[in-house]
Amino acid sequence: MLRWIALVLILILIGLQLKLWSGNGSMHEVDSLRMAVKKQTDDNARLLQRNQAVGADVLDLKHGDQAVEARARTELGLIKPGETFYQVVEQPANAASAATPQATSSAGSP
């Protein structure tokens, strides 16, 4: 009789272990769900920061002329009446080195 009880308990233990490692709600599934929740939490935090920055930008645009003026200058290239626009164009590094002549030394001069 004691052998049968021990055998039944061992079979139940094996069944529970199989469910724990490979069944629905297994350890692998729980780990993958935890990773998905962490990724979603990180995405939510990043999007919350972006939304706060956009909200502050909208508030500046609604209540301040300086923000509108700055946007018009940078994005649209607008200038005020009476201002003079100067554009400074820098030469690329490759063109600057090719434009300057290299000094050569002469071997025969004392």
C-alpha positions as CSV (number, residue, x, y, z in Angstrom):
1,M,0.0,0.0,0.0
2,L,2.8,2.4,0.9
3,R,4.4,1.7,-2.5
4,W,1.3,2.7,-4.4
5,I,1.0,6.0,-2.5
6,A,4.7,6.8,-3.1
7,L,4.2,5.9,-6.8
8,V,1.2,8.2,-7.1
9,L,3.0,11.0,-5.4
10,I,6.0,10.6,-7.7
11,L,3.7,10.7,-10.8
12,I,2.0,13.8,-9.5
13,L,5.4,15.4,-8.9
14,I,6.5,14.6,-12.4
15,G,3.2,15.9,-13.9
16,L,3.6,19.2,-12.0
17,Q,7.2,19.6,-13.1
18,L,6.2,19.1,-16.7
19,K,3.5,21.7,-16.3
20,L,5.9,24.1,-14.6
21,W,8.6,23.9,-17.4
22,S,6.6,23.2,-20.6
23,G,2.9,23.8,-20.1
24,N,0.7,26.9,-20.3
25,G,2.0,29.5,-17.9
26,S,5.5,27.8,-17.8
27,M,8.6,29.5,-16.5
28,H,9.7,30.3,-20.1
29,E,6.4,32.0,-20.9
30,V,6.6,34.0,-17.7
31,D,10.2,35.1,-18.5
32,S,9.2,36.2,-22.0
33,L,6.2,38.1,-20.6
34,R,8.4,39.9,-18.1
35,M,10.8,40.9,-20.9
36,A,7.9,42.2,-23.0
37,V,6.5,44.2,-20.0
38,K,10.0,45.7,-19.4
39,K,10.3,46.7,-23.1
40,Q,6.9,48.2,-23.1
41,T,7.7,50.2,-19.9
42,D,10.8,51.5,-21.5
43,D,9.0,52.5,-24.6
44,N,6.3,54.2,-22.5
45,A,8.9,56.2,-20.6
46,R,10.6,57.3,-23.8
47,L,7.2,58.4,-25.3
48,L,6.2,60.2,-22.2
49,Q,9.4,62.3,-22.3
50,R,8.8,63.1,-26.0
51,N,5.2,64.0,-25.2
52,Q,6.3,66.3,-22.4
53,A,8.8,68.0,-24.7
54,V,6.1,68.5,-27.4
55,G,3.7,69.8,-24.8
56,A,6.2,72.4,-23.6
57,D,6.9,73.4,-27.2
58,V,3.2,73.8,-27.9
59,L,2.8,75.9,-24.7
60,D,5.7,78.1,-25.8
61,L,4.2,78.6,-29.2
62,K,0.8,79.5,-27.8
63,H,2.0,82.0,-25.2
64,G,5.2,83.5,-26.6
65,D,6.1,85.4,-29.6
66,Q,9.8,84.6,-29.2
67,A,9.2,80.9,-29.9
68,V,7.2,81.6,-33.0
69,E,9.9,84.1,-34.2
70,A,12.6,81.5,-33.5
71,R,10.8,78.9,-35.5
72,A,10.2,81.2,-38.4
73,R,13.9,82.1,-38.5
74,T,15.3,78.6,-38.2
75,E,12.8,76.5,-40.2
76,L,11.6,79.0,-42.8
77,G,14.6,81.3,-43.0
78,L,12.6,84.4,-42.5
79,I,14.1,87.8,-41.5
80,K,12.6,90.9,-40.1
81,P,12.2,94.0,-42.2
82,G,15.3,96.1,-42.1
83,E,17.6,93.2,-41.2
84,T,20.4,92.1,-43.5
85,F,20.9,88.4,-44.0
86,Y,24.5,87.0,-44.2
87,Q,25.2,83.5,-45.1
88,V,28.7,82.1,-44.3
89,V,29.6,79.1,-46.4
90,E,32.6,77.1,-45.2
91,Q,34.8,75.1,-47.5
92,P,34.9,71.4,-46.9
93,A,38.0,70.1,-45.3
94,N,39.1,68.2,-48.5
95,A,38.8,71.3,-50.7
96,A,40.6,73.5,-48.2
97,S,43.7,71.2,-48.0
98,A,43.7,70.9,-51.8
99,A,43.5,74.7,-52.3
100,T,46.5,75.6,-50.2
101,P,49.8,75.0,-52.0
102,Q,52.3,72.7,-50.3
103,A,55.7,74.3,-49.7
104,T,58.5,72.1,-51.3
105,S,62.0,72.2,-50.0
106,S,64.9,72.4,-52.4
107,A,67.7,70.0,-51.8
108,G,70.5,72.0,-53.4
109,S,70.1,75.3,-51.5
110,P,72.5,76.1,-48.6
